[in-house]
Amino acid sequence: MPHSSTAIKLFRDILKAHRALPPAHRKLGDSMVKQEFRQHQNATPNFLFQFERQWRDYLQQLRVQTLRGEPVGRALSDEDIMALSDEQRNALAQALDPSAPAADSSPLEGIYKP
């Protein structure tokens, strides 16, 4: 099932909010958002509900921080990192260290230590 019109609007709003990010962060953020929305465009309705809720929360956080003039974003907690899928951890490792191997059994080894 393709994304709903609300998901498409959410996608566009996130990309628009990323304009407040520093250029390197914006590039990474845009890339990850595009990848996530592309990968989940045919997900089940139950999954899409949670998926969209989490992205709406992210968008709200960006907007609030921008309005307050705060640095945009937040640090990932140990719990956040452990909740990521292997693929997401690998993408994060690549973002933090582009010289890291693309596929590794422990992609954050040497970069992130819980």
PyRosetta script that sets phi, psi and omega in degrees:
from pyrosetta import init, pose_from_sequence

init()
pose = pose_from_sequence("MPHSSTAIKLFRDILKAHRALPPAHRKLGDSMVKQEFRQHQNATPNFLFQFERQWRDYLQQLRVQTLRGEPVGRALSDEDIMALSDEQRNALAQALDPSAPAADSSPLEGIYKP")
pose.set_psi(1, 122.8)
pose.set_omega(1, 179.5)
pose.set_phi(2, -65.8)
pose.set_psi(2, 162.0)
pose.set_omega(2, 178.9)
pose.set_phi(3, -59.8)
pose.set_psi(3, 146.1)
pose.set_omega(3, 176.8)
pose.set_phi(4, -75.6)
pose.set_psi(4, 169.8)
pose.set_omega(4, 178.8)
pose.set_phi(5, -64.0)
pose.set_psi(5, -31.0)
pose.set_omega(5, 177.8)
pose.set_phi(6, -69.0)
pose.set_psi(6, -35.8)
pose.set_omega(6, 178.1)
pose.set_phi(7, -68.3)
pose.set_psi(7, -38.2)
pose.set_omega(7, 179.0)
pose.set_phi(8, -66.3)
pose.set_psi(8, -42.1)
pose.set_omega(8, 177.1)
pose.set_phi(9, -63.3)
pose.set_psi(9, -43.0)
pose.set_omega(9, 177.9)
pose.set_phi(10, -58.8)
pose.set_psi(10, -46.3)
pose.set_omega(10, 178.2)
pose.set_phi(11, -56.0)
pose.set_psi(11, -49.2)
pose.set_omega(11, -179.1)
pose.set_phi(12, -64.9)
pose.set_psi(12, -40.1)
pose.set_omega(12, 179.6)
pose.set_phi(13, -64.6)
pose.set_psi(13, -37.4)
pose.set_omega(13, 178.3)
pose.set_phi(14, -65.5)
pose.set_psi(14, -46.6)
pose.set_omega(14, 179.1)
pose.set_phi(15, -60.6)
pose.set_psi(15, -37.9)
pose.set_omega(15, 177.8)
pose.set_phi(16, -65.7)
pose.set_psi(16, -42.3)
pose.set_omega(16, 179.2)
pose.set_phi(17, -65.2)
pose.set_psi(17, -29.9)
pose.set_omega(17, 179.0)
pose.set_phi(18, -65.0)
pose.set_psi(18, -14.7)
pose.set_omega(18, 178.5)
pose.set_phi(19, -62.3)
pose.set_psi(19, -20.5)
pose.set_omega(19, 179.3)
pose.set_phi(20, -81.3)
pose.set_psi(20, -9.3)
pose.set_omega(20, -178.1)
pose.set_phi(21, -82.3)
pose.set_psi(21, 154.9)
pose.set_omega(21, 171.0)
pose.set_phi(22, -58.9)
pose.set_psi(22, 151.0)
pose.set_omega(22, -173.9)
pose.set_phi(23, -50.5)
pose.set_psi(23, -44.6)
pose.set_omega(23, -178.9)
pose.set_phi(24, -66.1)
pose.set_psi(24, -39.7)
pose.set_omega(24, 179.2)
pose.set_phi(25, -69.4)
pose.set_psi(25, -37.7)
pose.set_omega(25, 178.8)
pose.set_phi(26, -63.1)
pose.set_psi(26, -44.6)
pose.set_omega(26, -179.8)
pose.set_phi(27, -60.2)
pose.set_psi(27, -46.6)
pose.set_omega(27, 178.8)
pose.set_phi(28, -63.7)
pose.set_psi(28, -47.2)
pose.set_omega(28, -179.1)
pose.set_phi(29, -61.1)
pose.set_psi(29, -45.7)
pose.set_omega(29, 179.2)
pose.set_phi(30, -61.1)
pose.set_psi(30, -42.8)
pose.set_omega(30, -179.7)
pose.set_phi(31, -62.0)
pose.set_psi(31, -44.9)
pose.set_omega(31, -178.7)
pose.set_phi(32, -67.7)
pose.set_psi(32, -40.2)
pose.set_omega(32, 179.3)
pose.set_phi(33, -62.8)
pose.set_psi(33, -46.4)
pose.set_omega(33, -179.9)
pose.set_phi(34, -60.5)
pose.set_psi(34, -43.6)
pose.set_omega(34, -180.0)
pose.set_phi(35, -63.2)
pose.set_psi(35, -46.3)
pose.set_omega(35, -178.8)
pose.set_phi(36, -63.3)
pose.set_psi(36, -45.5)
pose.set_omega(36, -179.4)
pose.set_phi(37, -66.6)
pose.set_psi(37, -38.0)
pose.set_omega(37, 178.4)
pose.set_phi(38, -64.3)
pose.set_psi(38, -44.7)
pose.set_omega(38, -177.3)
pose.set_phi(39, -66.9)
pose.set_psi(39, -27.2)
pose.set_omega(39, -174.3)
pose.set_phi(40, -109.1)
pose.set_psi(40, 15.0)
pose.set_omega(40, -177.3)
pose.set_phi(41, -66.6)
pose.set_psi(41, -21.5)
pose.set_omega(41, 179.7)
pose.set_phi(42, -112.8)
pose.set_psi(42, 22.9)
pose.set_omega(42, -179.7)
pose.set_phi(43, -72.5)
pose.set_psi(43, 165.7)
pose.set_omega(43, 179.5)
pose.set_phi(44, -68.2)
pose.set_psi(44, 154.2)
pose.set_omega(44, 179.3)
pose.set_phi(45, -56.6)
pose.set_psi(45, -38.9)
pose.set_omega(45, 179.0)
pose.set_phi(46, -62.6)
pose.set_psi(46, -42.7)
pose.set_omega(46, 179.2)
pose.set_phi(47, -67.1)
pose.set_psi(47, -43.0)
pose.set_omega(47, -178.6)
pose.set_phi(48, -61.5)
pose.set_psi(48, -33.3)
pose.set_omega(48, 177.5)
pose.set_phi(49, -60.3)
pose.set_psi(49, -48.4)
pose.set_omega(49, 179.6)
pose.set_phi(50, -67.4)
pose.set_psi(50, -42.0)
pose.set_omega(50, -179.7)
pose.set_phi(51, -57.3)
pose.set_psi(51, -50.5)
pose.set_omega(51, -178.9)
pose.set_phi(52, -67.1)
pose.set_psi(52, -37.2)
pose.set_omega(52, 178.8)
pose.set_phi(53, -61.5)
pose.set_psi(53, -44.6)
pose.set_omega(53, -179.9)
pose.set_phi(54, -65.6)
pose.set_psi(54, -38.6)
pose.set_omega(54, 177.8)
pose.set_phi(55, -70.2)
pose.set_psi(55, -34.1)
pose.set_omega(55, 175.6)
pose.set_phi(56, -64.6)
pose.set_psi(56, -41.1)
pose.set_omega(56, 177.4)
pose.set_phi(57, -61.0)
pose.set_psi(57, -42.6)
pose.set_omega(57, 178.0)
pose.set_phi(58, -60.9)
pose.set_psi(58, -46.6)
pose.set_omega(58, -179.9)
pose.set_phi(59, -61.6)
pose.set_psi(59, -43.4)
pose.set_omega(59, 179.4)
pose.set_phi(60, -61.4)
pose.set_psi(60, -41.9)
pose.set_omega(60, 178.5)
pose.set_phi(61, -61.0)
pose.set_psi(61, -44.9)
pose.set_omega(61, 178.0)
pose.set_phi(62, -59.9)
pose.set_psi(62, -44.8)
pose.set_omega(62, -177.9)
pose.set_phi(63, -64.1)
pose.set_psi(63, -45.0)
pose.set_omega(63, -179.4)
pose.set_phi(64, -62.8)
pose.set_psi(64, -46.0)
pose.set_omega(64, -179.3)
pose.set_phi(65, -63.9)
pose.set_psi(65, -38.5)
pose.set_omega(65, 179.3)
pose.set_phi(66, -65.6)
pose.set_psi(66, -44.9)
pose.set_omega(66, -180.0)
pose.set_phi(67, -63.4)
pose.set_psi(67, -35.9)
pose.set_omega(67, -179.3)
pose.set_phi(68, -81.9)
pose.set_psi(68, -7.8)
pose.set_omega(68, -177.8)
pose.set_phi(69, 74.2)
pose.set_psi(69, 18.9)
pose.set_omega(69, 179.7)
pose.set_phi(70, -82.6)
pose.set_psi(70, 158.7)
pose.set_omega(70, 171.3)
pose.set_phi(71, -58.9)
pose.set_psi(71, 138.5)
pose.set_omega(71, -176.3)
pose.set_phi(72, -85.0)
pose.set_psi(72, 135.5)
pose.set_omega(72, 177.5)
pose.set_phi(73, 109.2)
pose.set_psi(73, -177.0)
pose.set_omega(73, 176.5)
pose.set_phi(74, -155.5)
pose.set_psi(74, 156.6)
pose.set_omega(74, 178.3)
pose.set_phi(75, -73.5)
pose.set_psi(75, 145.3)
pose.set_omega(75, 175.8)
pose.set_phi(76, -81.9)
pose.set_psi(76, 131.7)
pose.set_omega(76, 176.7)
pose.set_phi(77, -80.5)
pose.set_psi(77, 167.8)
pose.set_omega(77, 175.1)
pose.set_phi(78, -56.4)
pose.set_psi(78, -40.7)
pose.set_omega(78, -179.8)
pose.set_phi(79, -63.3)
pose.set_psi(79, -42.2)
pose.set_omega(79, 177.8)
pose.set_phi(80, -59.2)
pose.set_psi(80, -47.3)
pose.set_omega(80, -177.1)
pose.set_phi(81, -64.9)
pose.set_psi(81, -42.1)
pose.set_omega(81, -178.0)
pose.set_phi(82, -68.6)
pose.set_psi(82, -23.7)
pose.set_omega(82, 179.9)
pose.set_phi(83, -79.8)
pose.set_psi(83, -12.5)
pose.set_omega(83, 179.5)
pose.set_phi(84, -71.7)
pose.set_psi(84, 149.3)
pose.set_omega(84, 174.0)
pose.set_phi(85, -72.8)
pose.set_psi(85, 165.8)
pose.set_omega(85, 177.9)
pose.set_phi(86, -57.5)
pose.set_psi(86, -40.5)
pose.set_omega(86, -179.9)
pose.set_phi(87, -63.5)
pose.set_psi(87, -41.4)
pose.set_omega(87, 179.5)
pose.set_phi(88, -68.1)
pose.set_psi(88, -40.0)
pose.set_omega(88, 177.3)
pose.set_phi(89, -62.8)
pose.set_psi(89, -39.8)
pose.set_omega(89, 178.5)
pose.set_phi(90, -63.7)
pose.set_psi(90, -42.8)
pose.set_omega(90, 178.5)
pose.set_phi(91, -63.4)
pose.set_psi(91, -39.4)
pose.set_omega(91, 178.3)
pose.set_phi(92, -65.5)
pose.set_psi(92, -43.9)
pose.set_omega(92, 178.4)
pose.set_phi(93, -60.5)
pose.set_psi(93, -41.4)
pose.set_omega(93, 178.5)
pose.set_phi(94, -64.3)
pose.set_psi(94, -38.6)
pose.set_omega(94, -179.9)
pose.set_phi(95, -68.3)
pose.set_psi(95, -38.6)
pose.set_omega(95, -179.6)
pose.set_phi(96, -76.0)
pose.set_psi(96, -32.1)
pose.set_omega(96, -178.4)
pose.set_phi(97, -145.8)
pose.set_psi(97, 91.9)
pose.set_omega(97, -177.2)
pose.set_phi(98, -58.4)
pose.set_psi(98, -18.1)
pose.set_omega(98, 178.4)
pose.set_phi(99, -84.7)
pose.set_psi(99, -4.3)
pose.set_omega(99, 178.7)
pose.set_phi(100, -66.5)
pose.set_psi(100, 148.0)
pose.set_omega(100, 178.5)
pose.set_phi(101, -60.9)
pose.set_psi(101, 143.9)
pose.set_omega(101, -176.1)
pose.set_phi(102, -65.9)
pose.set_psi(102, -38.5)
pose.set_omega(102, 179.7)
pose.set_phi(103, -127.7)
pose.set_psi(103, 117.4)
pose.set_omega(103, -176.0)
pose.set_phi(104, -140.9)
pose.set_psi(104, 145.5)
pose.set_omega(104, -179.3)
pose.set_phi(105, -66.5)
pose.set_psi(105, -27.7)
pose.set_omega(105, 175.0)
pose.set_phi(106, -133.2)
pose.set_psi(106, 81.0)
pose.set_omega(106, -170.2)
pose.set_phi(107, -62.2)
pose.set_psi(107, -22.2)
pose.set_omega(107, -178.2)
pose.set_phi(108, -97.7)
pose.set_psi(108, 2.9)
pose.set_omega(108, 179.9)
pose.set_phi(109, -59.6)
pose.set_psi(109, 129.2)
pose.set_omega(109, -179.3)
pose.set_phi(110, 87.0)
pose.set_psi(110, -16.0)
pose.set_omega(110, 178.3)
pose.set_phi(111, -108.0)
pose.set_psi(111, -47.9)
pose.set_omega(111, -177.8)
pose.set_phi(112, -124.2)
pose.set_psi(112, 129.0)
pose.set_omega(112, 177.5)
pose.set_phi(113, -124.8)
pose.set_psi(113, 112.1)
pose.set_omega(113, -179.6)
pose.set_phi(114, -66.8)
pose.dump_pdb("model.pdb")
